[in-house]
Amino acid sequence: MTVKTAKTDTGQRLVVFLVYPDIVLLDLVGPLQVFSHAPDARAGGPGYTCLVASVAGAATLTNTVLTIPTVAVGDVVDRDIHTLVVVGGDGAIPGRKDAALVAAAKTLAGTAQRVCSVCSGALILAATGWLDGRRAVTHWDDCKMLADEFPQVQVEMDPIFIKDGPVWTSAGITAGIDMALAIVAEDLGRTSAMAVARSMVAQMVRSGGQSQFSPVLNRQAQDGAGQFDALHTWMSHNLRRNLTVDTLAEQARMSARNFARVYTRTMGLTPAKAVEAMRVEMAQDLLETTDQSLKQVADRCGFGDEDRMRRAFWRGIKVSPAEYRQNFRTTPQVAALAHQPVK
């Protein structure tokens, strides 16, 4: 399927969010906040007009105590829709087999210049056929269902969002905000996207190729009792040191032998592998947000030299530090802008 050729914008771009019962509230309001407050510097006003639509136009229950007022799909289908966003939530599970909802999504997608889904909204979008032959992502917990039920979709589990032509899909919940910011950057320029990110106190603007799996959260989930939380915090602040098993064991107040055994059993990797992974994480951040040389980054992260850092990157994320910077670099000026106080 193809998307209607985009026309020259003569005003604010219309973004329509398609919802249904039991959506995840943040799947809607996160991207909605981005689009509602994105400034169009060239036009001197808001960049988008937003509408929330449902099949019948009734108040729609979310997965919280709140209901969302909506307009009927029939009231917007004849309008010039710039971006359609199919929202995610537990309701997408039955929704993917709801003939009226799937038909509404298909109709709106056929009139939109850009088609998107947030989280499990990809299941509904896939049911319309709009993801056939395209790369797509959804929440990691729904990737198997998406792949099994819609084999013509090229499902990828790791990215936070994917752009395949005019069709965008995002991973779970907050990844919808990242996708919306990337769309604003494409439509209105990076300055507008950064202005919104600053107003939302976003830590950074993440590119789509980054993983939806947070290394910090993964460590915390693996160590359910929090036995090594304090140690991991200490490690993250001391990566330039020679972090041997003896050093880590002393910090954890355990014997070296017992520490190595308990840590490996709890975390699923050896202390040495954990240190290397944390150094790679720190290096990724520096490569994205600073103009430090590879040598400086390697030294600051405790690798010692560029070659050791390069080998660690290949082992951990299958790409070289130079290639990683090329793909995910945020200029120092933009990185600084993102962390300036909001006026």
C-alpha positions, 0 to 999 in steps of 0.5 A: 500500500502507498500513502497519499502524496504529501501536499504543501502545508498551508497551515497547521498540520492536522494530527488525528489520534485513533483511540478505542476502549482500554488504551494506555493513557500515556500512549496517547497523552505523551505524543499528544503533548509533543504535537500540541506544543511543537512550535513552527518557527517559520509560520510563527505559531503552533505547528499542529492541530490535534484531534482525538477520534474513535469509531463512534465519537463517544467518551473512551475509557483508558486504562486509568480512571480517566475517560477521553472525549473524542470525535467520530471517525466519520467527522474527520475522514474527509479532512486533510490528515497530515499524521494519523497515530493509532494509539496502543493499549490492552484494548488493541488485543481485541481491537485487532479483530474489531471489524469496525475499528480496523475499518476506521483505521484503514480508512483514516490511513488512506487519507493521511500523509503519514501513518503511525502507531504507538506501542501495541497500536501496531497490531491494529495497524497491521490488521489493516494491511498497512504494515505489510512488507514494512519494518515495524516495532511494537512493545517488546511484549507484543512483538511475538504476537505481531510476528506470528499473526502478521507474517508479512510484517518485518517485525524488529524487537529492539528499536524504540521506533522505526520509520519505513517510508511514511509509516512509523511504528514505535515501541512501548509507551515513552517510545511514542514520545521519542517518535513524536519528537523525531516527526516534529524534527522532520516536519518543523526542524530540530530546533522545534523538536528540542524546544518541546523536549526542553519543555517536557524536561526530556533527558535527551532526544533519542534516535530510532535505532536505539534500544527499547531495553534500558540497561539500567532497568535490565540490571534492576530487574535481574537483581530483583532484591536490589543486592547489587544496586549500590555497587552498580551505582558506585561502578558507574561513577568509578569506571576509570578505575581498575575494577577487578573482582577483588575491588568490586568484592571489597566494595560489596563487602564480600570475599572475592570468591563468593562475590564472583559466584553470587554476582554471576548467578544473580546477574547472569554475567560475570563481573568483568562482563558487567564492567565492560557493558557499563563502560560501553553504555557510558561511551555511547552517551559520550559519543552521542552528546560530546565532541570528545575524541575516541581516545578521550572517550576510551580513557574517560570510560576506563577502556585504556585505549581505542582498540579495547573500546572498539573490541568491546563495542563489537562484542556488545552492540555489533558496531564500532564506536565511530559508526555509533557516533555517526548514527546517533550523534547529537551535536554538543550545541543541541545537547547543551540546549536540551539541558538548559533551563526552560524559560 
